Structures are given as structure tokens and as C-alpha cells.
Amino acid sequence: MDHHHEHDSHEYNQGRFILVVVLNVIITAAEYIGGIISGSLALVSDAGHNLSDVISLILGYIGQKVSQHKPGKQYSFGLKRFEVLIALVNALALFVIGGYIIVEAVKRYVHAEPINPGVMLPVACIGLAGNVISMLVLYKSRDENLNLKAAFLHLLYDAVSSIGVIITGLVLMVNNSWVILDVIVSVAIALMIVASSLDIIKSSVRIFLQGVPPRLNFDDVYKALLTIPGIASVHGLHIWSVDSNEVFLSCHLCIDKGDSYSNTDVLITKINAMLEEKFNITHTTLQVEHSNLCSLNGSCCR
């Protein structure tokens, strides 16, 4: 029954991905052609951002599929981190696209070109409509993993940039001499692209460097472990994640010498229950000791 539900959910997610990809391919083509015909760099910039959305969604889907690979002898964690690798590559590509748009904006500022708002405005409206529909499709699943979060953020920034292009088109309909506004909007779009990519790059690098997930405080976890009755000290505490969702913890626990825990399973069960309840940590490796073995054998837990 659960397997059937999971299968249906997977098929539903796949359908949503395909729908959003098709929508963004149409938007990208329309905005790029419209930008070339109208002479609007802002529209071309928005097309570039939409293209990054298409790449993000496709790579994100591939990353999600590959990361579901089951653990084996060669990859004991499976390929969960592949999702993060894809997100990092996508974010770096976004960073490059943002830089390219800024360079083109500088060129356009030096050599201004006439713009046809009659073409620019309706195409920008099509882009906004497509972005809003795509956001609604992905809204419920936006926080499931790093790639979905990245895709939703890209669509949100796309919608904002489309609004900027529409405003520019309206202004140019009234006064066509304000072509500098097109350059300003292009730079604003580029800066949004760079800002969103930096956030994803930071999150991805943190995971690769096995940093403590930002939602957790190392000291809080350490102190919580010491509140468990029978634990005298904690050392060798490590908290990290292998992807954007699953958090792992390992540590060495010294218990009181006179403690009655002859069966350490009872103690470990209590600790795991506390870690799951307070910190949503469900993957643990706990070494229980009656004395600090690492002080006897050197730096075994570093």
C-alpha cells in the first residue's frame, strides 16, 4: 500500500517536472526571439534566466534519480550527494550567465540601440504567466531538496524580472527615449541571478565539506547528549549531511563506571529517541565507553 502511494507520488512529481520544463522551453524561445526582434536586452536576459531554469530542472531531475541509487560495497552511502553536485554545477552556470548579462549591459550602455516596446511588452507578459504557472506547479514540493529549492527560487526571480521587463515596456511605450531603463533592468536581473547562485553554492559547498547543517547548533546537540542520565562525557562528536535532507551524527559516549547500563542498547535507544525528537537526526553511530579510549589510543576519534 505504502509502496503504491510512493510510486504514485513519484509519477506525479515526474509529471510536474515535465510540465514545468515544457513551459520554460516555450518561454525561453519566445523571450529570446522577442528580445532579438525588439532589441531589448532585458528580454534576452530574462530568456537567459529561463534557460537556466530549464537546465536546472533537467539536471535536478537527473540528480534526484541518480541520488536514489541504493548503497553498495563501493558507495556505502549510495549516490545521495550527486544531487548536491548537480545543484553546485547549476549554480556555477547561473553565476556565469549573470556575469555575461552584466558585460552585455555595459556594451549596450556604451552603444545604445532602439527598442520596440510593441513586441517587448506582450512577450514579457507571456513570460510572467509561464513563470507564475510553473511556480504554482512546484509550490508544494519546493522544500523537498536542494534542487527543487533552487528551481523554485529561479522561477521566483524570473517572475520578478519579468515584472521589471513589463514595467520597462510600459515606460518605453510612453517615452521611447528611456532605453537606459532596459539596461538597468538587465543588470538588476543579472544581480538577482548571481545572488541566488551564491546562496546555492554556499549550501552545496557546506555539504561537501561536511559542515554542520545550518539548522543545527553544534553546542546545543552536545549539551543535549549530556542531559541523558548515565552519560559522563561526550567526545568525537561529528554532525554532517550527505545531501540536502539527511543528517548524520557520530560520537563517543563515556558512561559512569558505576552505571547499571550493562545492556547499552537501552542507552542508545534513549539517545536516538532524543536526537530524533529534538533535532530530527535519525542516522547515528554511537560508541559507548566506560573510559575515554581515545585518550589511551591517541587521536582515534578526530
C-alpha positions as CSV (number, residue, x, y, z in Angstrom):
1,M,0.0,0.0,0.0
2,D,2.8,2.4,1.0
3,H,4.8,1.4,-2.0
4,H,1.9,2.1,-4.3
5,H,1.4,5.6,-2.7
6,E,5.2,6.3,-3.1
7,H,5.0,5.2,-6.8
8,D,2.0,7.5,-7.4
9,S,3.8,10.4,-5.8
10,H,6.9,9.8,-7.9
11,E,4.9,9.7,-11.1
12,Y,3.1,12.9,-10.0
13,N,6.4,14.7,-9.4
14,Q,7.8,13.5,-12.7
15,G,4.7,14.8,-14.5
16,R,5.1,18.2,-12.8
17,F,8.7,18.4,-13.7
18,I,7.9,17.7,-17.4
19,L,5.1,20.3,-17.4
20,V,7.4,23.0,-15.9
21,V,10.3,22.1,-18.3
22,V,8.0,22.4,-21.4
23,L,6.5,25.7,-20.1
24,N,10.0,27.2,-19.6
25,V,11.3,26.0,-23.0
26,I,8.4,27.8,-24.6
27,I,9.0,30.9,-22.5
28,T,12.7,30.9,-23.3
29,A,12.2,30.6,-27.0
30,A,9.5,33.3,-27.0
31,E,11.6,35.8,-24.9
32,Y,14.8,35.2,-26.9
33,I,13.1,35.7,-30.3
34,G,11.1,38.6,-28.9
35,G,14.3,40.2,-27.4
36,I,16.2,39.9,-30.7
37,I,13.3,41.4,-32.7
38,S,12.5,44.2,-30.2
39,G,16.1,44.9,-29.4
40,S,15.5,44.5,-25.7
41,L,18.5,43.3,-23.7
42,A,16.3,42.9,-20.6
43,L,14.1,40.4,-22.5
44,V,17.1,38.5,-23.8
45,S,18.4,38.5,-20.2
46,D,15.1,37.1,-18.9
47,A,15.3,34.4,-21.6
48,G,18.8,33.5,-20.4
49,H,17.4,33.2,-16.8
50,N,14.6,31.0,-18.1
51,L,17.1,28.8,-20.0
52,S,18.9,28.3,-16.7
53,D,15.6,27.2,-15.2
54,V,15.2,24.6,-17.9
55,I,18.8,23.3,-17.3
56,S,18.2,23.4,-13.6
57,L,15.1,21.3,-13.8
58,I,16.5,18.7,-16.2
59,L,19.8,18.4,-14.2
60,G,17.8,18.4,-10.9
61,Y,15.6,15.6,-12.1
62,I,18.7,13.6,-13.2
63,G,20.4,14.3,-9.9
64,Q,17.3,13.2,-8.0
65,K,17.1,9.9,-9.9
66,V,20.8,9.1,-9.6
67,S,20.8,10.0,-5.9
68,Q,18.2,7.4,-5.2
69,H,20.8,4.7,-6.1
70,K,20.9,2.2,-3.2
71,P,24.0,1.9,-1.0
72,G,26.5,-0.8,-2.0
73,K,30.0,-2.0,-1.3
74,Q,31.7,0.7,-3.4
75,Y,29.4,3.6,-2.4
76,S,28.3,2.8,1.1
77,F,26.1,6.0,1.3
78,G,24.7,5.3,-2.2
79,L,24.9,8.3,-4.5
80,K,22.9,10.8,-2.4
81,R,25.5,13.5,-2.8
82,F,25.1,13.5,-6.6
83,E,22.0,15.7,-6.1
84,V,24.2,18.3,-4.4
85,L,26.9,18.1,-7.1
86,I,24.2,18.8,-9.8
87,A,23.0,21.8,-7.7
88,L,26.5,23.1,-7.5
89,V,27.2,22.8,-11.2
90,N,23.9,24.5,-12.0
91,A,24.6,27.4,-9.6
92,L,28.1,27.9,-11.1
93,A,26.4,28.0,-14.6
94,L,24.0,30.6,-13.2
95,F,26.9,32.7,-11.9
96,V,28.5,32.7,-15.4
97,I,25.2,33.7,-17.1
98,G,24.8,36.6,-14.6
99,G,28.3,37.8,-15.4
100,Y,27.6,37.6,-19.2
101,I,24.5,39.7,-18.9
102,I,26.3,42.4,-17.0
103,V,29.0,42.5,-19.7
104,E,26.4,42.8,-22.4
105,A,24.6,45.5,-20.4
106,V,27.8,47.6,-20.2
107,K,28.2,47.2,-24.0
108,R,24.6,48.3,-24.5
109,Y,25.1,51.3,-22.3
110,V,28.0,52.4,-24.4
111,H,26.3,51.7,-27.7
112,A,22.5,52.3,-27.1
113,E,20.1,50.6,-29.6
114,P,16.4,51.4,-30.3
115,I,13.8,49.2,-28.7
116,N,10.4,48.2,-30.0
117,P,8.1,48.0,-26.9
118,G,5.2,46.8,-29.0
119,V,7.0,43.4,-29.3
120,M,8.7,43.5,-25.9
121,L,5.6,44.1,-23.7
122,P,3.4,41.1,-24.8
123,V,6.3,38.7,-24.8
124,A,7.2,39.7,-21.3
125,C,3.6,39.1,-20.2
126,I,3.8,35.6,-21.7
127,G,7.0,35.1,-19.7
128,L,5.4,36.2,-16.5
129,A,2.3,34.0,-17.0
130,G,4.5,31.0,-17.6
131,N,6.6,31.6,-14.6
132,V,3.6,32.0,-12.3
133,I,2.1,28.7,-13.6
134,S,5.4,26.9,-13.1
135,M,5.7,28.3,-9.5
136,L,2.2,27.0,-8.7
137,V,3.1,23.6,-10.1
138,L,6.2,23.3,-7.9
139,Y,5.0,25.2,-4.8
140,K,4.1,22.2,-2.6
141,S,7.4,20.3,-3.3
142,R,9.7,23.4,-3.2
143,D,11.4,22.4,0.1
144,E,11.9,18.7,-0.6
145,N,15.6,19.0,-1.7
146,L,18.2,21.5,-2.8
147,N,17.5,21.2,-6.5
148,L,13.7,21.8,-6.1
149,K,14.5,24.7,-3.8
150,A,16.9,26.1,-6.4
151,A,14.4,25.6,-9.2
152,F,11.6,27.3,-7.3
153,L,13.9,30.3,-6.5
154,H,14.9,30.6,-10.1
155,L,11.2,30.7,-11.1
156,L,10.5,33.3,-8.4
157,Y,13.4,35.6,-9.6
158,D,12.2,35.0,-13.2
159,A,8.7,36.3,-12.3
160,V,10.2,39.3,-10.6
161,S,12.5,40.0,-13.6
162,S,9.5,39.6,-16.0
163,I,7.6,42.3,-14.0
164,G,10.7,44.5,-14.4
165,V,10.7,43.9,-18.1
166,I,6.9,44.7,-18.3
167,I,7.4,47.9,-16.4
168,T,10.2,48.9,-18.8
169,G,8.0,48.1,-21.8
170,L,5.2,50.3,-20.4
171,V,7.6,53.2,-19.8
172,L,9.0,52.9,-23.3
173,M,5.5,52.9,-24.8
174,V,5.1,56.3,-23.3
175,N,8.7,57.6,-23.9
176,N,10.9,55.5,-26.2
177,S,14.0,57.6,-25.4
178,W,14.4,55.9,-22.0
179,V,16.3,53.0,-23.4
180,I,18.7,53.2,-20.4
181,L,15.9,51.7,-18.3
182,D,16.3,48.4,-20.3
183,V,20.0,48.3,-19.4
184,I,19.2,49.0,-15.7
185,V,16.6,46.2,-15.6
186,S,19.1,43.8,-17.3
187,V,21.7,44.5,-14.6
188,A,19.1,44.0,-11.9
189,I,18.1,40.6,-13.3
190,A,21.8,39.6,-13.5
191,L,22.4,40.6,-9.9
192,M,19.4,38.5,-8.8
193,I,20.8,35.6,-10.8
194,V,24.3,35.9,-9.2
195,A,22.8,36.3,-5.7
196,S,20.6,33.2,-5.9
197,S,23.5,31.2,-7.3
198,L,25.8,32.3,-4.5
199,D,23.3,31.0,-1.9
200,I,23.1,27.6,-3.6
201,I,26.9,27.4,-4.0
202,K,27.3,28.2,-0.3
203,S,24.9,25.4,0.7
204,S,26.4,22.9,-1.6
205,V,30.0,23.6,-0.5
206,R,28.9,23.3,3.1
207,I,27.6,19.8,2.5
208,F,30.7,18.7,0.5
209,L,32.9,20.0,3.3
210,Q,30.8,18.0,5.8
211,G,29.8,21.1,7.8
212,V,27.2,21.1,10.5
213,P,23.8,21.8,8.7
214,P,22.8,25.4,9.3
215,R,19.5,24.4,11.0
216,L,21.5,22.8,13.8
217,N,23.7,24.2,16.6
218,F,26.7,22.0,17.5
219,D,26.7,23.1,21.1
220,D,23.0,22.5,21.6
221,V,23.4,18.9,20.4
222,Y,26.5,18.4,22.6
223,K,24.6,19.7,25.7
224,A,21.5,17.6,24.9
225,L,23.6,14.5,24.9
226,L,25.0,15.2,28.3
227,T,21.4,15.5,29.7
228,I,20.9,11.8,29.1
229,P,21.2,10.0,32.5
230,G,24.3,7.9,32.8
231,I,26.5,9.9,30.3
232,A,29.6,11.3,32.0
233,S,31.2,12.9,28.9
234,V,31.0,13.2,25.1
235,H,33.9,13.4,22.6
236,G,34.5,12.8,18.9
237,L,31.1,14.4,18.1
238,H,30.6,14.9,14.3
239,I,27.4,16.2,12.7
240,W,27.1,16.3,8.9
241,S,24.8,15.7,6.0
242,V,25.2,13.7,2.7
243,D,22.5,15.6,0.9
244,S,20.1,18.5,1.5
245,N,17.9,16.4,3.8
246,E,19.6,13.6,5.7
247,V,21.7,14.5,8.7
248,F,24.2,12.0,10.3
249,L,25.8,12.0,13.7
250,S,28.6,10.0,15.3
251,C,30.2,10.4,18.7
252,H,31.9,8.6,21.6
253,L,30.0,8.5,24.9
254,C,31.7,7.8,28.2
255,I,29.3,6.4,30.8
256,D,29.7,6.4,34.6
257,K,31.8,3.5,35.8
258,G,29.2,2.5,38.3
259,D,26.4,2.8,35.9
260,S,24.0,0.0,35.6
261,Y,23.9,0.0,31.7
262,S,25.2,-3.5,31.1
263,N,22.9,-3.5,28.0
264,T,24.0,-0.4,26.0
265,D,21.0,-0.9,23.7
266,V,18.8,0.7,26.3
267,L,21.1,3.8,26.4
268,I,21.4,4.0,22.6
269,T,17.7,3.8,22.2
270,K,17.1,6.7,24.6
271,I,19.8,8.8,22.8
272,N,18.3,8.1,19.4
273,A,14.8,9.0,20.5
274,M,16.1,12.3,22.0
275,L,18.1,13.2,18.8
276,E,15.1,12.5,16.6
277,E,12.6,14.3,18.7
278,K,14.7,17.5,19.4
279,F,16.9,17.7,16.2
280,N,15.3,15.4,13.6
281,I,18.6,13.4,13.4
282,T,17.8,9.8,12.5
283,H,21.2,8.4,11.3
284,T,23.6,7.9,14.2
285,T,26.7,5.9,15.1
286,L,27.3,5.8,18.8
287,Q,30.3,4.3,20.6
288,V,29.7,3.7,24.3
289,E,32.8,3.5,26.5
290,H,33.4,3.1,30.3
291,S,36.5,5.1,29.9
292,N,37.9,7.5,27.3
293,L,39.5,5.0,24.9
294,C,40.7,7.8,22.7
295,S,42.9,9.3,25.5
296,L,44.5,5.9,25.7
297,N,45.0,5.2,22.0
298,G,45.7,8.7,20.7
299,S,43.5,10.7,18.3
300,C,41.2,7.8,17.3
301,C,38.0,10.0,17.2
302,R,39.2,13.1,15.4
